[in-house]
């Protein structure tokens, strides 16, 4: 039965927080009985299903959010199914006359949102959407000719020269209670019933040991970063054996912290002048923005080359053994293998190592970048629809502002330069722990057979030449 009292709905997606949540703040200010709903949509056309690692994160993030909402006098309602159908049914059940959400930027998601807004308007429901998860929305940053930017540096320069970045909103003091019709658990799904967590086997122990999903975890991660490695980010971000990065990426991916809050905390910490190293970190936030701008104008970014000329590139289909060796960290090149094992154990990989591991697959093994993108989509806790494909295309040379195809990361050189003492390698490759700081980067030169660690999967110089020949053939065609 529909309630006789008008109510409102906040429809959450990748904005699982109370702080700086414009949709939630507007609904709280309205004061009507409020239903806060998260719809697990795996059925709407074009919406990409989550990978295993992001499902794990989502489970724990939703559990954290549910507790935070209850502490404010509200609750989180869970529904599974096509989002448009879920919202329409819920609005009818609760007699909702106001609908709030924060905007999304992928084409399938925008299509769903537009359909909901059109339906709401036809039925006398006020539907309002807000900017919450990007500092600069894609249609607001354009070249002088009116088109989208294709190169990062002028894009970011244009962003910073534009309108001031707004201050974040505070957490509402209290939230209106939900209407009686949605207060019971029978009105929605249970989180455990969604079966987002892995089982048979449960491979998530390493993730749980490293991460704290949820808004509180995001706040602590941001504080620890600004208190620690932020001032030396320019150099520290390249050293995988130290805690030199923010590790905010999964928290930003699920909207447990807003980029506006991150930006404001930096300004508060450095009110007069932002140090150069912290400025480099802010440009990484800019790269995230750039990736979303690319996806907005190129909705097939995960499946189609940004540069159409790469459609003629002759990728080689990897053998099952080769692909598994890369996935499992058994290529014989320690820098690549340590990264792939870090990924499997923790759901995350240091960015310097990501580039080397991706380059090895795409260039030394001549494997289509989409194969690697799909693996990262399933195994990264920070995999999102924009950054994951954009970064893979950057490495492959097929993307916007891409690394030239002939730039092939040498995993041995990278290892010696950025993990000279082998600290990172020893942590994830215990079978190499006894090798000295020189040999550990090239264990096949140890002069002894290493139990449990393979020899090189391919010859680096030969595979590099093969990749360059394939690229030259593309240019000549």
C-alpha positions as CSV (number, residue, x, y, z in Angstrom):
1,X,0.0,0.0,0.0
2,X,1.3,3.5,-0.9
3,X,1.8,5.9,1.9
4,X,-0.7,8.8,2.3
5,X,2.2,11.1,3.0
6,X,4.5,12.4,0.3
7,X,8.1,11.1,0.6
8,X,11.4,11.4,-1.1
9,X,14.0,9.0,-2.4
10,X,17.8,9.2,-2.6
11,X,19.1,6.8,-5.2
12,X,22.8,6.0,-4.4
13,X,25.2,4.5,-7.0
14,X,29.0,5.2,-6.9
15,X,28.6,7.8,-4.1
16,X,28.6,5.6,-0.9
17,X,29.1,8.3,1.6
18,X,27.3,10.8,3.9
19,X,29.9,13.6,3.6
20,X,29.7,15.9,0.6
21,X,26.8,14.0,-0.9
22,X,24.7,16.7,-2.6
23,X,21.7,14.4,-3.3
24,X,21.5,13.3,0.3
25,X,22.0,16.8,1.7
26,X,19.2,18.2,-0.5
27,X,16.8,15.4,0.5
28,X,17.7,15.9,4.2
29,X,16.9,19.6,3.9
30,X,13.6,18.9,2.4
31,X,12.6,17.0,5.5
32,X,10.1,14.5,4.0
33,X,10.2,10.8,5.0
34,X,13.3,9.6,3.2
35,X,14.1,6.3,1.5
36,X,17.8,5.8,0.7
37,X,18.2,3.0,-1.8
38,X,21.0,1.2,-3.5
39,X,20.1,-0.8,-6.6
40,X,22.4,-3.5,-7.8
41,X,21.9,-3.2,-11.5
42,X,23.4,-6.0,-13.6
43,X,20.7,-6.1,-16.2
44,X,20.3,-2.7,-17.8
45,X,21.6,-2.7,-21.3
46,X,25.3,-1.9,-21.6
47,X,25.9,-1.6,-17.8
48,X,29.1,-3.5,-17.1
49,X,28.8,-6.1,-14.4
50,X,31.3,-5.7,-11.5
51,X,34.4,-7.9,-11.3
52,X,35.2,-10.1,-8.4
53,X,37.3,-7.7,-6.4
54,X,34.9,-4.8,-6.8
55,X,32.1,-7.0,-5.6
56,X,34.0,-7.8,-2.5
57,X,34.6,-4.0,-1.9
58,X,31.0,-3.2,-2.6
59,X,29.7,-5.6,0.0
60,X,31.8,-4.1,2.7
61,X,31.2,-0.5,1.6
62,X,27.5,-1.0,1.7
63,X,27.7,-2.6,5.1
64,X,29.6,0.4,6.4
65,X,27.2,2.8,4.8
66,X,24.2,1.0,6.3
67,X,25.7,1.5,9.8
68,X,26.3,5.2,9.1
69,X,22.8,5.8,7.9
70,X,21.3,4.0,10.9
71,X,23.3,6.2,13.2
72,X,21.6,9.2,11.6
73,X,18.1,7.8,12.0
74,X,17.8,6.4,8.5
75,X,18.5,3.0,6.8
76,X,19.8,1.6,3.6
77,X,17.3,-0.2,1.4
78,X,18.8,-2.7,-1.0
79,X,17.1,-3.8,-4.2
80,X,18.4,-5.9,-7.1
81,X,17.3,-5.5,-10.7
82,X,17.2,-3.0,-13.6
83,X,17.6,0.3,-11.9
84,X,14.8,2.1,-13.8
85,X,12.4,-0.6,-12.7
86,X,13.6,-0.6,-9.1
87,X,13.2,3.2,-8.8
88,X,9.8,3.3,-10.4
89,X,8.4,0.5,-8.2
90,X,9.9,2.1,-5.1
91,X,8.4,5.5,-5.9
92,X,5.0,3.9,-6.2
93,X,5.4,1.9,-3.0
94,X,6.4,5.0,-1.0
95,X,4.3,7.7,-2.7
96,X,7.6,9.5,-3.5
97,X,7.3,13.0,-5.0
98,X,10.9,13.9,-4.9
99,X,13.8,11.9,-6.3
100,X,17.5,12.8,-5.8
101,X,20.7,11.3,-7.2
102,X,24.3,12.3,-8.1
103,X,25.2,12.2,-11.8
104,X,27.0,9.4,-13.7
105,X,28.9,9.8,-16.9
106,X,29.0,6.5,-18.8
107,X,26.6,6.2,-21.6
108,X,24.6,3.2,-20.4
109,X,24.2,4.8,-16.9
110,X,23.2,8.2,-18.5
111,X,20.6,6.4,-20.6
112,X,19.1,4.8,-17.5
113,X,19.2,8.1,-15.6
114,X,17.5,10.0,-18.5
115,X,14.8,7.4,-18.7
116,X,14.1,7.7,-15.0
117,X,14.0,11.5,-15.2
118,X,11.6,11.5,-18.1
119,X,9.3,9.0,-16.3
120,X,9.4,11.1,-13.1
121,X,8.5,14.3,-15.0
122,X,5.6,12.6,-16.7
123,X,4.3,11.4,-13.3
124,X,4.7,14.6,-11.4
125,X,7.8,13.6,-9.5
126,X,10.5,16.2,-9.0
127,X,13.8,14.5,-10.1
128,X,17.0,16.4,-9.3
129,X,20.6,15.3,-10.1
130,X,23.9,16.8,-8.8
131,X,27.6,17.0,-9.5
132,X,29.3,14.9,-6.8
133,X,32.0,12.7,-8.2
134,X,33.9,14.8,-10.7
135,X,35.5,18.1,-10.1
136,X,34.7,19.1,-13.7
137,X,31.8,17.6,-15.6
138,X,32.7,16.5,-19.1
139,X,30.5,19.0,-21.0
140,X,32.0,21.9,-19.1
141,X,35.6,21.5,-20.3
142,X,36.0,22.1,-24.1
143,X,38.7,23.2,-26.5
144,X,38.5,26.6,-28.2
145,X,36.9,24.8,-31.1
146,X,34.2,23.4,-28.8
147,X,35.3,19.8,-28.9
148,X,36.7,17.5,-26.2
149,X,40.3,17.5,-25.3
150,X,42.5,14.7,-26.5
151,X,45.7,15.6,-24.7
152,X,45.9,15.7,-20.9
153,X,48.1,18.7,-20.2
154,X,46.0,21.3,-22.0
155,X,42.9,19.6,-20.6
156,X,44.1,20.0,-17.0
157,X,45.3,23.5,-17.7
158,X,41.9,24.4,-18.9
159,X,40.3,22.8,-15.8
160,X,42.4,24.8,-13.4
161,X,41.9,28.0,-15.3
162,X,38.1,27.6,-15.1
163,X,35.6,28.1,-12.4
164,X,36.6,27.6,-8.7
165,X,36.2,24.2,-7.3
166,X,33.4,24.3,-4.8
167,X,33.8,23.5,-1.1
168,X,32.5,20.1,0.1
169,X,29.2,19.8,1.9
170,X,29.1,18.7,5.5
171,X,27.4,15.5,6.7
172,X,23.7,16.2,7.6
173,X,23.1,16.4,11.3
174,X,20.2,14.0,11.1
175,X,18.3,12.3,8.3
176,X,14.5,12.0,8.0
177,X,13.3,8.6,9.0
178,X,12.1,6.3,6.1
179,X,8.4,5.9,5.5
180,X,6.9,3.0,7.4
181,X,6.5,1.0,4.2
182,X,10.2,0.6,3.8
183,X,11.4,0.2,7.4
184,X,11.4,-3.6,7.5
185,X,14.0,-5.8,6.0
186,X,11.3,-7.6,4.1
187,X,11.0,-4.5,1.9
188,X,14.4,-5.1,0.4
189,X,17.1,-7.6,-0.2
190,X,19.8,-8.6,2.3
191,X,23.4,-7.9,1.6
192,X,24.4,-11.5,2.3
193,X,21.7,-12.6,-0.1
194,X,23.5,-10.8,-2.9
195,X,26.5,-13.2,-2.5
196,X,29.0,-10.6,-3.5
197,X,31.7,-12.2,-1.3
198,X,33.9,-15.0,-2.8
199,X,33.4,-18.5,-1.6
200,X,34.7,-21.9,-2.6
201,X,37.4,-20.7,-2.3
202,X,37.4,-17.5,-0.4
203,X,40.4,-15.6,-1.9
204,X,39.7,-12.3,-0.2
205,X,41.9,-12.7,2.9
206,X,44.7,-10.6,1.5
207,X,42.2,-7.9,0.6
208,X,40.8,-7.8,4.0
209,X,44.3,-7.5,5.5
210,X,45.1,-4.4,3.5
211,X,41.9,-2.5,3.0
212,X,39.2,-0.8,5.1
213,X,36.3,-0.2,2.7
214,X,33.8,2.5,3.6
215,X,33.7,6.2,4.4
216,X,35.6,5.9,7.6
217,X,38.4,4.0,5.9
218,X,38.6,6.6,3.2
219,X,38.9,9.4,5.7
220,X,41.7,7.6,7.5
221,X,43.5,6.9,4.3
222,X,43.3,10.5,3.2
223,X,44.6,11.7,6.6
224,X,47.4,9.2,6.6
225,X,48.5,10.3,3.1
226,X,48.5,14.0,3.9
227,X,50.3,13.4,7.2
228,X,52.9,11.1,5.6
229,X,53.9,10.5,1.9
230,X,52.2,13.5,0.3
231,X,55.1,15.9,0.8
232,X,57.4,13.5,-1.1
233,X,54.9,12.2,-3.5
234,X,56.8,13.2,-6.6
235,X,59.5,10.6,-5.9
236,X,57.8,8.3,-3.5
237,X,55.0,7.5,-6.0
238,X,57.5,5.7,-8.2
239,X,59.0,3.4,-5.5
240,X,56.8,0.3,-5.0
241,X,58.7,-0.9,-2.0
242,X,57.6,2.1,0.2
243,X,54.2,3.6,1.1
244,X,54.6,6.5,-1.3
245,X,51.1,6.7,-2.8
246,X,47.7,7.7,-1.5
247,X,45.9,4.4,-2.1
248,X,42.7,6.5,-2.4
249,X,41.8,5.0,-5.8
250,X,39.2,2.4,-4.6
251,X,37.7,4.9,-2.2
252,X,37.2,7.4,-5.0
253,X,36.0,4.7,-7.3
254,X,33.1,3.9,-4.9
255,X,32.6,7.5,-3.9
256,X,33.4,6.9,-0.2
257,X,35.3,10.2,-0.4
258,X,34.6,12.9,-2.9
259,X,37.3,14.6,-5.0
260,X,36.0,17.9,-3.6
261,X,36.8,16.8,-0.1
262,X,40.3,15.6,-1.1
263,X,40.9,18.9,-2.9
264,X,39.7,20.9,0.1
265,X,41.8,19.0,2.6
266,X,44.9,19.7,0.5
267,X,44.0,23.5,0.4
268,X,43.5,23.4,4.1
269,X,46.8,21.7,4.7
270,X,48.6,24.1,2.4
271,X,46.7,27.4,2.5
272,X,49.4,29.6,1.0
273,X,51.1,27.5,-1.7
274,X,50.7,23.8,-2.6
275,X,54.2,22.1,-2.7
276,X,55.3,20.8,-6.0
277,X,55.0,17.1,-4.9
278,X,51.4,17.7,-3.7
279,X,50.7,19.4,-7.0
280,X,51.8,16.2,-8.8
281,X,49.3,14.3,-6.7
282,X,46.6,16.8,-7.7
283,X,47.5,16.2,-11.3
284,X,46.8,12.5,-10.7
285,X,43.3,13.6,-9.7
286,X,43.3,15.4,-13.0
287,X,44.2,12.3,-14.9
288,X,41.2,10.6,-13.3
289,X,39.0,13.5,-14.5
290,X,40.6,13.2,-18.0
291,X,39.7,9.4,-18.2
292,X,36.1,10.2,-17.4
293,X,36.0,12.9,-20.0
294,X,37.3,10.4,-22.5
295,X,34.7,7.8,-21.6
296,X,31.9,10.4,-21.8
297,X,32.7,11.1,-25.5
298,X,33.9,7.5,-26.2
299,X,31.5,5.2,-24.5
300,X,33.1,2.1,-26.0
301,X,36.5,2.8,-24.5
302,X,36.8,-0.7,-23.0
303,X,36.1,-2.5,-26.3
304,X,37.2,-0.2,-29.1
305,X,40.5,1.5,-29.9
306,X,40.4,5.2,-29.3
307,X,42.7,5.6,-32.3
308,X,41.0,3.8,-35.2
309,X,44.2,3.1,-36.9
310,X,45.0,0.5,-34.2
311,X,42.1,-1.6,-35.6
312,X,44.6,-2.8,-38.1
313,X,47.2,-3.8,-35.5
314,X,48.0,-7.5,-35.7
315,X,47.7,-8.8,-32.2
316,X,48.7,-12.4,-31.5
317,X,46.4,-14.6,-29.5
318,X,48.3,-15.7,-26.4
319,X,48.7,-19.3,-25.6
320,X,46.9,-20.5,-22.5
321,X,50.2,-21.1,-20.7
322,X,51.6,-17.7,-21.6
323,X,48.5,-15.9,-20.4
324,X,48.3,-17.8,-17.2
325,X,52.0,-17.2,-16.6
326,X,51.3,-13.4,-16.8
327,X,48.1,-13.6,-14.7
328,X,49.7,-15.7,-12.0
329,X,53.1,-13.9,-11.8
330,X,55.2,-16.6,-13.4
331,X,56.8,-14.8,-16.3
332,X,60.3,-15.1,-15.0
333,X,60.7,-11.3,-14.8
334,X,60.5,-10.4,-11.1
335,X,59.1,-6.8,-11.5
336,X,56.2,-8.1,-13.5
337,X,55.6,-11.1,-11.3
338,X,55.7,-9.2,-8.1
339,X,53.1,-6.8,-9.4
340,X,50.8,-9.5,-10.6
341,X,51.1,-11.3,-7.3
342,X,50.4,-8.1,-5.4
343,X,47.3,-7.7,-7.5
344,X,46.1,-11.2,-6.7
345,X,46.8,-10.9,-3.0
346,X,45.6,-7.4,-2.4
347,X,43.4,-6.4,-5.3
348,X,45.7,-3.5,-6.1
349,X,49.0,-2.9,-7.8
350,X,51.5,0.0,-7.6
351,X,51.1,2.2,-10.6
352,X,54.7,2.1,-11.7
353,X,54.4,-1.7,-11.8
354,X,51.0,-1.6,-13.5
355,X,52.7,0.1,-16.4
356,X,55.5,-2.4,-16.6
357,X,53.1,-5.4,-16.3
358,X,50.7,-4.0,-18.9
359,X,53.5,-3.2,-21.3
360,X,54.9,-6.8,-21.0
361,X,51.5,-8.3,-21.9
362,X,50.8,-5.9,-24.8
363,X,54.2,-5.5,-26.3
364,X,56.5,-8.4,-25.2
365,X,53.6,-10.9,-25.6
366,X,51.8,-8.9,-28.4
367,X,48.5,-9.6,-26.6
368,X,45.5,-7.4,-27.3
369,X,45.2,-4.8,-24.5
370,X,41.5,-5.8,-24.0
371,X,42.6,-9.1,-22.6
372,X,44.6,-7.3,-19.9
373,X,41.9,-4.8,-19.3
374,X,39.4,-7.5,-18.6
375,X,41.8,-9.2,-16.1
376,X,42.3,-6.0,-14.3
377,X,38.6,-5.3,-14.3
378,X,38.0,-8.6,-12.4
379,X,40.9,-8.3,-10.0
380,X,41.4,-4.6,-9.1
381,X,39.4,-3.1,-6.2
382,X,39.8,0.3,-7.9
383,X,38.7,-0.8,-11.4
384,X,36.3,1.8,-12.9
385,X,34.7,2.1,-16.3
386,X,36.9,5.1,-17.3
387,X,40.4,4.7,-15.8
388,X,40.9,1.0,-16.4
389,X,40.4,1.1,-20.2
390,X,41.9,4.5,-20.6
391,X,45.1,3.4,-18.9
392,X,45.4,0.2,-20.8
393,X,45.0,2.1,-24.1
394,X,47.6,4.6,-22.9
395,X,50.1,1.7,-22.5
396,X,49.1,0.1,-25.8
397,X,49.5,3.3,-27.7
398,X,46.0,3.2,-29.0
399,X,44.5,5.7,-26.6
400,X,44.3,9.5,-26.1
401,X,47.6,11.2,-25.2
402,X,49.0,7.7,-25.3
403,X,52.5,6.5,-24.6
404,X,54.1,5.9,-28.0
405,X,53.9,2.3,-29.0
406,X,57.6,2.1,-29.3
407,X,58.0,3.0,-25.6
408,X,58.4,-0.5,-24.2
409,X,58.9,-0.8,-20.5
410,X,61.9,-3.0,-19.8
411,X,61.0,-4.8,-16.6
412,X,64.6,-5.4,-15.6
413,X,65.5,-1.7,-16.1
414,X,62.4,-0.6,-14.2
415,X,63.2,-3.0,-11.4
416,X,66.8,-1.8,-11.0
417,X,65.7,1.8,-11.1
418,X,62.7,1.8,-8.9
419,X,63.4,-1.2,-6.5
420,X,67.1,-1.2,-6.4
421,X,67.4,-3.0,-3.1
422,X,64.8,-5.5,-4.2
423,X,62.5,-4.7,-1.2
424,X,59.3,-4.9,-3.2
425,X,60.5,-8.1,-5.1
426,X,61.3,-9.9,-1.9
427,X,57.9,-9.1,-0.3
428,X,55.9,-10.7,-3.1
429,X,58.5,-13.2,-4.4
430,X,59.7,-15.0,-1.3
431,X,61.4,-17.7,-3.5
432,X,63.9,-15.0,-4.5
433,X,64.5,-13.6,-1.0
434,X,68.0,-15.0,-0.7
435,X,69.3,-13.4,-3.9
436,X,71.6,-10.4,-3.6
437,X,70.4,-6.9,-4.6
438,X,71.9,-7.3,-8.1
439,X,70.9,-10.8,-9.0
440,X,67.3,-10.6,-7.8
441,X,66.4,-8.4,-10.8
442,X,67.7,-11.0,-13.2
443,X,67.5,-14.3,-11.3
444,X,68.3,-16.4,-14.4
445,X,71.9,-15.1,-13.9
446,X,72.1,-16.6,-10.4
447,X,74.0,-19.5,-11.7
448,X,71.8,-21.9,-9.8
449,X,68.4,-23.4,-10.4
450,X,65.8,-21.6,-8.3
451,X,63.2,-23.9,-6.9
452,X,59.7,-22.7,-7.6
453,X,60.6,-19.7,-9.9
454,X,60.5,-20.0,-13.7
455,X,63.0,-18.9,-16.2
456,X,62.1,-16.0,-18.6
457,X,58.9,-16.5,-20.6
458,X,60.3,-14.6,-23.6
459,X,63.5,-13.0,-24.6
460,X,63.3,-9.3,-23.9
461,X,65.3,-8.0,-26.9
462,X,63.7,-10.5,-29.4
463,X,60.1,-9.7,-28.1
464,X,60.9,-6.0,-28.2
465,X,62.0,-6.2,-31.9
466,X,58.9,-8.2,-32.7
467,X,56.7,-5.6,-31.2
468,X,58.5,-2.8,-33.1
469,X,58.1,-4.6,-36.3
470,X,54.4,-5.1,-35.8
471,X,54.1,-1.3,-35.0
472,X,56.1,-0.4,-38.1
473,X,53.8,-2.6,-40.2
474,X,50.8,-0.8,-38.8
475,X,52.4,2.6,-39.7
476,X,53.2,1.4,-43.2
477,X,49.7,0.0,-43.9
